[in-house]
Amino acid sequence: MQASDIVEIVVLTADSEFLQTLREAVGSSRRVWHVPAAAQVADLLTAGQVRILVLDAEAAPVPCSDFVLDLKHRFADLVIVLTGDRAAQAPLGKLISTGMIYRFIHKPLSPARAQQFIDSAVRKQAAIKPDPQSRQAQAERVPPRHGLLLGCVAGVAVAGIAIGALVTRSRATQRPATYATLETAVQVSPLASRAAAALAANHLTEPVGDNALELYQRALAQNPADASARTGIAEVYERLCARAQDAMLSGRLDLAQAAIDAARSAGVPDGRITLLQAELAKSRDQRRHETN
């Protein structure tokens, strides 16, 4: 494997158990760069071609929404995965539904579950066309610090390396002058706001008439150009698929089949349903072999 094939992932957390779970999950084709302080995140993102951030809500500045918006303003192609408890998720429902935050991971989680989320983030990042001019503009806004050139250290895979040794100087993230404009950009319709609240509460397809999927579909019917509604529907589909995968990981195969059926009924694309059915068939085969 060449150094250029390695996917760089920045993780902001003070939770050593969560960090260890991620390290176990990412595999040899991904490299985790741990930063313990929010002030170091922008420096590291600027220094290399890192486009995936795993953000622990407990380690993020308050309010977390401001921090996320600032990062997305400076790094538009950044894929942000947020982790925390349900209390941390609720205030960020709008940013999740609009795609500013790509995924929310509830803690605690297993390495297998973490791998699913990281794989999804890598696929999302790969689908985003890089914009060299945008990255150059970001570099001009936030000059890289000496010793922070990831390209020079991409081939060094020393376990337990301290990111503080790479960061010679950090500076606090400042609120951009265009924050108000960016904040306006993520405003959604009242119907989509209700949908975001339902999504934050994980009411994906229930109760009837007041669930995230139906509300987003109604918002999209009212305004076919509503990007937040399209993103919300995609997130509902991802969570329905994740329910099936969670059930498989925990060995509840009947529940996994029910989750797949629910995902199919909700309109999840046939390709995803086929993959889930194949995973379920494999899980059933493994169980038969184990019991024989």
TACOR-V112291 format. One record per pair of residues at least 24 apart in sequence whose ideal C-beta (glycine too) atoms are under 8 Angstrom apart, sorted by the first residue. I is the first residue (numbers start at 1). J is the second residue. Records with the same first field share a line. If there is no record, write none. Layout:
# TACOR-V112291
I=J / J
This chain:
# TACOR-V112291
1=28 / 29
3=154 / 155
4=154
5=29
6=30 / 31 / 154
7=31 / 52 / 122 / 125
8=33 / 48 / 49 / 50 / 51 / 52 / 150 / 154
9=33 / 50 / 52 / 53 / 54 / 118 / 121
10=35 / 41 / 44 / 45 / 50 / 52 / 53 / 54
11=35 / 53 / 54 / 56
12=36 / 37 / 38 / 41 / 53 / 54 / 55 / 56 / 59 / 60
13=54 / 56 / 58 / 59 / 83
14=56 / 58 / 59
15=56 / 58 / 59 / 107
17=108
18=56 / 83 / 107 / 108 / 109
21=108 / 109 / 110 / 111 / 114
22=54 / 114 / 118
24=111 / 114
25=111 / 112 / 114 / 115 / 118
26=115 / 118
27=115
30=118 / 122
31=154 / 157
33=150 / 163
34=163
35=163 / 167
36=163 / 164
37=170
38=67 / 172 / 173
39=170 / 171 / 172 / 173
40=163 / 164 / 167 / 170
41=71 / 173
42=71 / 74 / 75 / 142 / 173
43=142 / 144 / 145 / 148 / 167 / 170 / 171
44=148 / 150 / 163 / 166 / 167
45=71 / 74 / 75 / 78 / 138
46=138 / 139 / 142 / 143 / 144 / 148
47=144 / 145 / 148 / 149 / 150 / 166
48=148 / 149 / 150 / 151 / 154
49=130 / 135 / 150 / 151
50=150
51=75 / 77 / 78 / 79 / 125 / 128 / 130
52=78 / 79 / 81 / 118 / 121 / 122 / 125
53=78 / 79 / 80 / 81
54=81 / 83 / 118 / 121
55=80 / 81 / 82 / 83
56=83 / 84
57=82 / 83 / 84 / 85 / 88 / 89 / 92
58=84 / 88
61=173
63=91
64=88 / 91 / 92
65=91 / 92 / 95
66=175 / 179
67=173
68=92 / 95 / 100 / 101
69=95 / 100 / 179 / 182 / 183 / 186
70=173 / 174 / 175 / 176 / 179
71=173
72=100 / 182
73=176 / 178 / 179 / 182
74=138 / 141 / 142 / 176
75=138
76=131 / 134
77=125 / 128 / 130 / 131 / 134 / 135
79=121 / 124 / 125 / 128
81=105 / 117 / 118 / 121
83=107 / 109
89=200
90=200 / 201
92=200
93=196 / 197 / 199 / 200
94=186 / 188 / 193 / 196
95=186
96=196 / 199 / 200 / 235
97=188 / 192 / 195 / 196 / 199 / 200 / 216 / 228 / 231 / 232 / 235
98=186 / 188 / 196 / 227 / 228 / 231 / 232
99=227 / 228 / 231 / 235
100=186
103=238
110=249
112=249
113=246 / 249
116=242 / 245
120=238
145=169 / 170
186=228
188=219 / 226 / 228 / 229
189=219 / 222 / 223 / 226 / 229
191=215 / 218 / 219 / 222
192=216 / 219 / 226 / 228 / 229 / 232
195=219 / 229 / 232
196=228 / 232
199=232 / 235 / 236
202=239
204=236 / 239 / 240 / 266
205=236 / 240 / 262 / 266
212=236
213=266 / 267
236=266
237=263 / 266 / 267 / 268 / 269 / 272
240=266 / 268
241=268 / 272 / 276
244=276 / 280
245=276 / 279
248=279 / 280 / 283
251=283 / 287
253=280 / 283 / 284 / 287
256=280 / 283
